[in-house]
Amino acid sequence: MFFHFTTRYDQLFEHASSPLFSLPWGHYGVNLFFMISGFVIFLTLHRIQQPMDFLVSRFSRLYPAFWVAVLVTFLLTHWLELPGKTVGFATAVLNFLMFHGLFKIPSVDSVYWTLEIELLFYFWAIVVYRIGLLDRIHSALLLLFAMRLGYFVASKFWGIEFSYTLSHLLILPYIAWFGCGIMIYRRTYLPSQSPRLDLFLLIAAWLLLAIVEGVGTGFLAMGLSVLLYFTALGRLPVLANPVLVWLGAISYTLYLLHENIGWGVILQAQRYGIEVNISIALAIVISLVMATLLSRLVERPAMRWLRDRYKQHLSRREQMGGAK
């Protein structure tokens, strides 16, 4: 959010004056997001009984809040007259798929691209689960790491561009970040299973990122991996701070709502002559309030309702099976 409201806003619309701070490296938050996703999804897959458990869990977590966020963002971006960031109603409805980007359909808010990557990761994760390779994920990751390196070498040294579609569907540009999260999950929850191979894959992910994205990114991946590892072990008690817990609870809805709406608020505020830092602060407050409301009124109730209905369905099916 700070990156989008300072650096990114300035790139697209230009602040009336320089804000007190900017966060030009804030876009790396997405990389941490993918790393955490690798951790959490493999943790989830080790706990489910069947694939439908996973599908219901992910659907209830992502879609209800997303649908409302799409509608709210569509309405507010038109009302705030955000230039270059509005789409038609039919396009907004197609956004409800969440994987609309695969069909070249514009997003109501550009941050939605990460959710498409998430869905692709979920798809491949459940494939791995179904074919029984969850605890032997190393070979698949090594293959994907090699493909990512191959794409880079072919482009940089030989000028050969391999299939973008294949790279996108296999999430090759981000696979190292997901791989870091998966390996950290294994070291935290499965410490006795192939520790050397896990460490090898983790280091391989760091090296891959250092090669294809730069040494600094490799060190960043290393630092974030350490941070995630100690967080998973419960060795960072500062994260239990109530403010951070609250931000964590609304992180998804905040992500969905903040960008275009926040830009629209800043733009309108500056049109009325409101000082740039106050404009940014206003956008932050509005984003936090809206995210909190969406989380409390839609995300959590819908998630509970859908999961309760699914549990009741499973219970009825078990009772019917027992009666037979």
C-alpha positions as a Markdown table, in Angstrom:
| # | Residue | x | y | z |
|---|---|---|---|---|
| 1 | Met | 0.0 | 0.0 | 0.0 |
| 2 | Phe | 2.8 | 2.5 | 0.9 |
| 3 | Phe | 4.6 | 1.6 | -2.4 |
| 4 | His | 1.4 | 2.2 | -4.4 |
| 5 | Phe | 0.5 | 5.4 | -2.7 |
| 6 | Thr | 3.9 | 7.0 | -2.9 |
| 7 | Thr | 6.2 | 5.6 | -5.6 |
| 8 | Arg | 3.7 | 4.0 | -8.0 |
| 9 | Tyr | 1.2 | 6.9 | -7.8 |
| 10 | Asp | 4.0 | 9.3 | -8.6 |
| 11 | Gln | 5.0 | 7.2 | -11.7 |
| 12 | Leu | 1.4 | 7.2 | -13.0 |
| 13 | Phe | -0.1 | 10.5 | -11.9 |
| 14 | Glu | 2.6 | 12.6 | -10.3 |
| 15 | His | 2.2 | 14.0 | -6.8 |
| 16 | Ala | 1.7 | 17.7 | -6.5 |
| 17 | Ser | 4.9 | 17.8 | -4.4 |
| 18 | Ser | 7.3 | 15.2 | -3.0 |
| 19 | Pro | 5.8 | 13.2 | -0.1 |
| 20 | Leu | 7.6 | 12.9 | 3.2 |
| 21 | Phe | 8.5 | 9.3 | 2.4 |
| 22 | Ser | 8.4 | 6.9 | -0.5 |
| 23 | Leu | 8.8 | 3.1 | -0.6 |
| 24 | Pro | 10.3 | 2.3 | -4.0 |
| 25 | Trp | 11.2 | -1.3 | -2.9 |
| 26 | Gly | 7.7 | -2.0 | -1.6 |
| 27 | His | 6.8 | -4.1 | -4.6 |
| 28 | Tyr | 8.9 | -6.9 | -3.1 |
| 29 | Gly | 6.1 | -7.5 | -0.7 |
| 30 | Val | 4.5 | -9.6 | -3.5 |
| 31 | Asn | 7.5 | -11.9 | -3.4 |
| 32 | Leu | 7.1 | -12.4 | 0.3 |
| 33 | Phe | 3.4 | -13.1 | -0.4 |
| 34 | Phe | 4.3 | -15.9 | -2.8 |
| 35 | Met | 6.8 | -17.3 | -0.3 |
| 36 | Ile | 4.2 | -17.4 | 2.4 |
| 37 | Ser | 1.7 | -19.0 | 0.0 |
| 38 | Gly | 4.2 | -21.8 | -0.7 |
| 39 | Phe | 4.5 | -22.4 | 3.0 |
| 40 | Val | 0.7 | -22.2 | 3.8 |
| 41 | Ile | -0.6 | -24.2 | 0.9 |
| 42 | Phe | 1.7 | -27.2 | 1.5 |
| 43 | Leu | 0.8 | -27.0 | 5.2 |
| 44 | Thr | -2.9 | -27.2 | 4.2 |
| 45 | Leu | -2.4 | -30.0 | 1.8 |
| 46 | His | -0.7 | -32.1 | 4.5 |
| 47 | Arg | -3.8 | -31.7 | 6.7 |
| 48 | Ile | -6.7 | -32.3 | 4.3 |
| 49 | Gln | -8.4 | -35.7 | 3.8 |
| 50 | Gln | -9.4 | -35.2 | 0.2 |
| 51 | Pro | -9.0 | -32.6 | -2.7 |
| 52 | Met | -12.4 | -31.1 | -2.1 |
| 53 | Asp | -11.4 | -30.1 | 1.4 |
| 54 | Phe | -8.7 | -27.9 | -0.2 |
| 55 | Leu | -11.0 | -26.5 | -2.9 |
| 56 | Val | -13.6 | -25.5 | -0.4 |
| 57 | Ser | -11.0 | -24.0 | 1.9 |
| 58 | Arg | -9.5 | -21.9 | -0.9 |
| 59 | Phe | -12.8 | -20.9 | -2.5 |
| 60 | Ser | -14.3 | -19.7 | 0.8 |
| 61 | Arg | -11.1 | -17.8 | 1.6 |
| 62 | Leu | -10.7 | -16.0 | -1.7 |
| 63 | Tyr | -13.9 | -15.6 | -3.7 |
| 64 | Pro | -16.7 | -14.0 | -1.6 |
| 65 | Ala | -14.5 | -11.0 | -0.5 |
| 66 | Phe | -13.0 | -10.8 | -4.0 |
| 67 | Trp | -16.4 | -10.5 | -5.6 |
| 68 | Val | -17.5 | -7.7 | -3.4 |
| 69 | Ala | -14.1 | -6.0 | -3.8 |
| 70 | Val | -14.5 | -6.1 | -7.6 |
| 71 | Leu | -17.9 | -4.5 | -7.4 |
| 72 | Val | -16.9 | -1.8 | -4.9 |
| 73 | Thr | -13.7 | -1.0 | -6.8 |
| 74 | Phe | -15.6 | -0.8 | -10.1 |
| 75 | Leu | -18.2 | 1.6 | -8.7 |
| 76 | Leu | -15.7 | 3.8 | -6.9 |
| 77 | Thr | -13.1 | 4.1 | -9.7 |
| 78 | His | -15.9 | 5.4 | -11.9 |
| 79 | Trp | -17.2 | 7.7 | -9.3 |
| 80 | Leu | -13.7 | 9.1 | -8.5 |
| 81 | Glu | -13.0 | 9.3 | -12.2 |
| 82 | Leu | -9.6 | 7.6 | -12.1 |
| 83 | Pro | -8.1 | 8.1 | -15.5 |
| 84 | Gly | -7.0 | 5.0 | -17.4 |
| 85 | Lys | -8.1 | 2.7 | -14.6 |
| 86 | Thr | -11.8 | 2.2 | -15.3 |
| 87 | Val | -13.4 | -0.8 | -17.2 |
| 88 | Gly | -16.8 | -1.6 | -18.6 |
| 89 | Phe | -19.5 | -3.4 | -16.6 |
| 90 | Ala | -19.2 | -6.6 | -18.7 |
| 91 | Thr | -15.4 | -6.7 | -18.1 |
| 92 | Ala | -16.0 | -6.2 | -14.3 |
| 93 | Val | -18.4 | -9.2 | -14.3 |
| 94 | Leu | -15.8 | -11.4 | -16.1 |
| 95 | Asn | -13.3 | -10.4 | -13.4 |
| 96 | Phe | -15.4 | -12.5 | -11.0 |
| 97 | Leu | -13.6 | -15.5 | -12.5 |
| 98 | Met | -10.3 | -14.3 | -10.8 |
| 99 | Phe | -8.4 | -16.0 | -13.6 |
| 100 | His | -9.8 | -13.6 | -16.3 |
| 101 | Gly | -6.2 | -12.5 | -17.1 |
| 102 | Leu | -5.7 | -15.9 | -18.9 |
| 103 | Phe | -8.2 | -14.6 | -21.5 |
| 104 | Lys | -6.6 | -11.2 | -21.8 |
| 105 | Ile | -9.5 | -9.5 | -19.9 |
| 106 | Pro | -8.4 | -6.3 | -18.2 |
| 107 | Ser | -8.6 | -6.2 | -14.4 |
| 108 | Val | -10.8 | -3.9 | -12.4 |
| 109 | Asp | -7.7 | -3.4 | -10.2 |
| 110 | Ser | -4.3 | -4.3 | -11.5 |
| 111 | Val | -3.3 | -6.0 | -8.2 |
| 112 | Tyr | -5.5 | -8.9 | -9.2 |
| 113 | Trp | -2.7 | -10.3 | -11.4 |
| 114 | Thr | -1.2 | -11.9 | -8.3 |
| 115 | Leu | -4.4 | -13.8 | -7.6 |
| 116 | Glu | -4.2 | -15.4 | -11.0 |
| 117 | Ile | -0.7 | -16.6 | -10.1 |
| 118 | Glu | -2.0 | -17.9 | -6.9 |
| 119 | Leu | -4.7 | -19.9 | -8.6 |
| 120 | Leu | -2.2 | -21.4 | -11.0 |
| 121 | Phe | 0.0 | -22.4 | -8.0 |
| 122 | Tyr | -3.1 | -24.0 | -6.3 |
| 123 | Phe | -3.8 | -26.0 | -9.5 |
| 124 | Trp | -0.3 | -27.4 | -9.7 |
| 125 | Ala | -0.2 | -28.0 | -5.9 |
| 126 | Ile | -3.4 | -30.1 | -6.0 |
| 127 | Val | -2.1 | -32.0 | -9.0 |
| 128 | Val | 1.0 | -32.9 | -7.0 |
| 129 | Tyr | -1.2 | -33.9 | -4.1 |
| 130 | Arg | -3.4 | -36.1 | -6.3 |
| 131 | Ile | -0.5 | -38.0 | -7.9 |
| 132 | Gly | 1.1 | -38.6 | -4.5 |
| 133 | Leu | 4.2 | -36.5 | -4.9 |
| 134 | Leu | 3.6 | -34.1 | -2.0 |
| 135 | Asp | 6.5 | -35.4 | 0.0 |
| 136 | Arg | 8.6 | -35.8 | -3.1 |
| 137 | Ile | 8.2 | -32.3 | -4.5 |
| 138 | His | 11.9 | -31.8 | -4.9 |
| 139 | Ser | 12.2 | -33.3 | -8.4 |
| 140 | Ala | 9.3 | -31.2 | -9.7 |
| 141 | Leu | 10.8 | -28.0 | -8.3 |
| 142 | Leu | 14.3 | -28.9 | -9.7 |
| 143 | Leu | 12.7 | -29.3 | -13.1 |
| 144 | Leu | 10.9 | -26.0 | -12.9 |
| 145 | Phe | 14.1 | -24.2 | -11.6 |
| 146 | Ala | 16.0 | -25.6 | -14.5 |
| 147 | Met | 13.3 | -24.4 | -17.0 |
| 148 | Arg | 13.4 | -21.0 | -15.4 |
| 149 | Leu | 17.2 | -20.9 | -15.8 |
| 150 | Gly | 16.9 | -22.2 | -19.4 |
| 151 | Tyr | 14.5 | -19.4 | -20.3 |
| 152 | Phe | 16.9 | -16.8 | -18.8 |
| 153 | Val | 20.0 | -18.2 | -20.5 |
| 154 | Ala | 18.3 | -18.6 | -23.9 |
| 155 | Ser | 17.0 | -15.0 | -23.8 |
| 156 | Lys | 20.1 | -13.3 | -22.5 |
| 157 | Phe | 22.9 | -15.1 | -24.4 |
| 158 | Trp | 21.2 | -16.4 | -27.5 |
| 159 | Gly | 18.3 | -14.1 | -28.0 |
| 160 | Ile | 15.8 | -17.0 | -28.0 |
| 161 | Glu | 12.4 | -16.3 | -26.5 |
| 162 | Phe | 10.6 | -19.5 | -25.4 |
| 163 | Ser | 6.9 | -19.8 | -25.0 |
| 164 | Tyr | 5.5 | -17.1 | -22.7 |
| 165 | Thr | 2.2 | -19.0 | -22.3 |
| 166 | Leu | 4.1 | -22.1 | -21.0 |
| 167 | Ser | 6.2 | -20.0 | -18.7 |
| 168 | His | 3.1 | -18.3 | -17.3 |
| 169 | Leu | 1.0 | -21.4 | -16.8 |
| 170 | Leu | 4.0 | -23.0 | -15.0 |
| 171 | Ile | 4.5 | -19.8 | -13.0 |
| 172 | Leu | 8.2 | -20.0 | -13.8 |
| 173 | Pro | 9.0 | -16.3 | -13.0 |
| 174 | Tyr | 7.8 | -16.9 | -9.4 |
| 175 | Ile | 8.5 | -20.5 | -8.8 |
| 176 | Ala | 11.7 | -19.9 | -6.8 |
| 177 | Trp | 9.7 | -17.8 | -4.3 |
| 178 | Phe | 7.1 | -20.5 | -3.9 |
| 179 | Gly | 9.9 | -23.0 | -3.6 |
| 180 | Cys | 11.4 | -21.1 | -0.7 |
| 181 | Gly | 8.2 | -21.2 | 1.2 |
| 182 | Ile | 7.6 | -24.9 | 0.5 |
| 183 | Met | 11.1 | -25.8 | 1.8 |
| 184 | Ile | 10.8 | -23.6 | 4.9 |
| 185 | Tyr | 7.5 | -25.4 | 5.6 |
| 186 | Arg | 9.2 | -28.7 | 5.3 |
| 187 | Arg | 12.1 | -27.7 | 7.6 |
| 188 | Thr | 9.5 | -26.4 | 10.2 |
| 189 | Tyr | 6.9 | -29.1 | 10.2 |
| 190 | Leu | 8.8 | -32.1 | 8.6 |
| 191 | Pro | 12.3 | -31.7 | 10.1 |
| 192 | Ser | 13.2 | -35.4 | 9.9 |
| 193 | Gln | 12.3 | -35.8 | 6.2 |
| 194 | Ser | 15.2 | -35.2 | 3.8 |
| 195 | Pro | 16.7 | -32.2 | 5.6 |
| 196 | Arg | 19.8 | -32.0 | 3.3 |
| 197 | Leu | 17.6 | -32.1 | 0.1 |
| 198 | Asp | 15.3 | -29.4 | 1.5 |
| 199 | Leu | 18.3 | -27.2 | 2.3 |
| 200 | Phe | 19.8 | -27.9 | -1.2 |
| 201 | Leu | 16.5 | -26.8 | -2.9 |
| 202 | Leu | 16.3 | -23.7 | -0.7 |
| 203 | Ile | 19.8 | -22.7 | -1.6 |
| 204 | Ala | 19.1 | -23.5 | -5.3 |
| 205 | Ala | 16.1 | -21.1 | -5.2 |
| 206 | Trp | 18.3 | -18.3 | -3.8 |
| 207 | Leu | 21.0 | -18.9 | -6.4 |
| 208 | Leu | 18.4 | -19.0 | -9.2 |
| 209 | Leu | 17.0 | -15.7 | -8.1 |
| 210 | Ala | 20.5 | -14.2 | -7.8 |
| 211 | Ile | 21.3 | -15.3 | -11.4 |
| 212 | Val | 18.1 | -14.3 | -13.2 |
| 213 | Glu | 17.0 | -11.3 | -11.1 |
| 214 | Gly | 20.3 | -10.0 | -9.6 |
| 215 | Val | 22.5 | -10.7 | -6.6 |
| 216 | Gly | 20.5 | -8.3 | -4.5 |
| 217 | Thr | 17.3 | -10.2 | -5.1 |
| 218 | Gly | 19.1 | -13.4 | -4.1 |
| 219 | Phe | 20.1 | -11.9 | -0.8 |
| 220 | Leu | 16.6 | -10.6 | -0.3 |
| 221 | Ala | 15.2 | -14.1 | -0.8 |
| 222 | Met | 17.7 | -15.4 | 1.7 |
| 223 | Gly | 16.7 | -12.7 | 4.3 |
| 224 | Leu | 13.0 | -13.2 | 3.8 |
| 225 | Ser | 13.5 | -17.0 | 4.1 |
| 226 | Val | 15.2 | -16.5 | 7.5 |
| 227 | Leu | 12.4 | -14.2 | 8.5 |
| 228 | Leu | 9.7 | -16.7 | 7.5 |
| 229 | Tyr | 11.6 | -19.5 | 9.2 |
| 230 | Phe | 11.8 | -17.8 | 12.6 |
| 231 | Thr | 8.2 | -16.6 | 12.3 |
| 232 | Ala | 7.1 | -20.2 | 11.8 |
| 233 | Leu | 9.1 | -21.3 | 14.8 |
| 234 | Gly | 7.4 | -18.6 | 16.9 |
| 235 | Arg | 10.6 | -16.7 | 17.6 |
| 236 | Leu | 9.4 | -13.3 | 16.6 |
| 237 | Pro | 7.0 | -12.3 | 19.4 |
| 238 | Val | 6.7 | -8.8 | 18.1 |
| 239 | Leu | 4.4 | -10.2 | 15.4 |
| 240 | Ala | 1.8 | -10.8 | 18.2 |
| 241 | Asn | 1.4 | -7.1 | 18.6 |
| 242 | Pro | -2.3 | -6.3 | 18.4 |
| 243 | Val | -1.9 | -3.8 | 15.6 |
| 244 | Leu | 0.1 | -6.3 | 13.5 |
| 245 | Val | -2.5 | -9.0 | 14.3 |
| 246 | Trp | -5.2 | -6.7 | 13.0 |
| 247 | Leu | -3.3 | -5.8 | 9.9 |
| 248 | Gly | -2.7 | -9.5 | 9.3 |
| 249 | Ala | -6.4 | -10.2 | 9.7 |
| 250 | Ile | -7.4 | -7.6 | 7.1 |
| 251 | Ser | -4.4 | -8.1 | 4.8 |
| 252 | Tyr | -6.4 | -9.9 | 2.0 |
| 253 | Thr | -9.2 | -7.4 | 1.9 |
| 254 | Leu | -6.8 | -4.5 | 2.2 |
| 255 | Tyr | -4.8 | -5.9 | -0.8 |
| 256 | Leu | -8.0 | -6.1 | -2.8 |
| 257 | Leu | -9.3 | -2.6 | -2.1 |
| 258 | His | -6.4 | -0.3 | -1.6 |
| 259 | Glu | -4.8 | 0.5 | -5.0 |
| 260 | Asn | -7.2 | 2.0 | -7.5 |
| 261 | Ile | -9.5 | 3.4 | -4.7 |
| 262 | Gly | -6.6 | 4.9 | -2.9 |
| 263 | Trp | -5.2 | 6.4 | -6.1 |
| 264 | Gly | -8.7 | 7.9 | -6.8 |
| 265 | Val | -8.8 | 9.4 | -3.3 |
| 266 | Ile | -5.3 | 10.9 | -3.6 |
| 267 | Leu | -6.1 | 12.3 | -7.0 |
| 268 | Gln | -9.4 | 13.9 | -6.0 |
| 269 | Ala | -7.9 | 15.3 | -2.7 |
| 270 | Gln | -5.0 | 17.0 | -4.6 |
| 271 | Arg | -7.5 | 18.4 | -7.1 |
| 272 | Tyr | -9.1 | 20.1 | -4.2 |
| 273 | Gly | -5.8 | 21.5 | -3.1 |
| 274 | Ile | -5.3 | 19.1 | -0.1 |
| 275 | Glu | -1.6 | 18.8 | 0.8 |
| 276 | Val | 0.1 | 15.6 | -0.6 |
| 277 | Asn | 0.9 | 13.9 | 2.7 |
| 278 | Ile | -2.6 | 14.5 | 4.0 |
| 279 | Ser | -4.0 | 13.1 | 0.8 |
| 280 | Ile | -1.9 | 10.0 | 1.2 |
| 281 | Ala | -2.9 | 9.7 | 4.9 |
| 282 | Leu | -6.6 | 10.1 | 3.9 |
| 283 | Ala | -6.2 | 7.3 | 1.3 |
| 284 | Ile | -4.6 | 5.0 | 3.9 |
| 285 | Val | -7.3 | 5.6 | 6.5 |
| 286 | Ile | -10.1 | 5.0 | 4.0 |
| 287 | Ser | -8.4 | 1.8 | 2.7 |
| 288 | Leu | -8.0 | 0.5 | 6.3 |
| 289 | Val | -11.6 | 1.2 | 7.2 |
| 290 | Met | -13.0 | -0.3 | 4.0 |
| 291 | Ala | -10.7 | -3.4 | 4.4 |
| 292 | Thr | -11.9 | -3.9 | 8.0 |
| 293 | Leu | -15.5 | -3.6 | 7.0 |
| 294 | Leu | -15.1 | -6.0 | 4.1 |
| 295 | Ser | -13.3 | -8.5 | 6.3 |
| 296 | Arg | -15.9 | -8.4 | 9.1 |
| 297 | Leu | -19.0 | -8.2 | 7.0 |
| 298 | Val | -18.2 | -10.4 | 4.1 |
| 299 | Glu | -14.9 | -12.3 | 4.2 |
| 300 | Arg | -15.2 | -14.0 | 7.6 |
| 301 | Pro | -19.0 | -14.6 | 7.7 |
| 302 | Ala | -18.9 | -16.0 | 4.2 |
| 303 | Met | -15.9 | -18.2 | 4.9 |
| 304 | Arg | -17.6 | -19.6 | 8.0 |
| 305 | Trp | -20.9 | -20.2 | 6.3 |
| 306 | Leu | -19.4 | -22.0 | 3.3 |
| 307 | Arg | -17.1 | -24.2 | 5.5 |
| 308 | Asp | -20.0 | -25.0 | 7.8 |
| 309 | Arg | -22.2 | -26.0 | 4.9 |
| 310 | Tyr | -19.4 | -28.2 | 3.6 |
| 311 | Lys | -18.9 | -29.9 | 7.0 |
| 312 | Gln | -22.6 | -30.5 | 7.3 |
| 313 | His | -22.6 | -32.1 | 3.8 |
| 314 | Leu | -19.7 | -34.4 | 4.8 |
| 315 | Ser | -21.5 | -35.3 | 8.0 |
| 316 | Arg | -24.7 | -36.2 | 6.2 |
| 317 | Arg | -22.8 | -38.3 | 3.7 |
| 318 | Glu | -21.1 | -40.2 | 6.4 |
| 319 | Gln | -24.4 | -40.8 | 8.2 |
| 320 | Met | -25.9 | -42.1 | 5.0 |
| 321 | Gly | -22.9 | -44.3 | 4.4 |
| 322 | Gly | -23.2 | -45.7 | 7.9 |
| 323 | Ala | -26.9 | -46.4 | 7.5 |
| 324 | Lys | -26.2 | -48.4 | 4.5 |
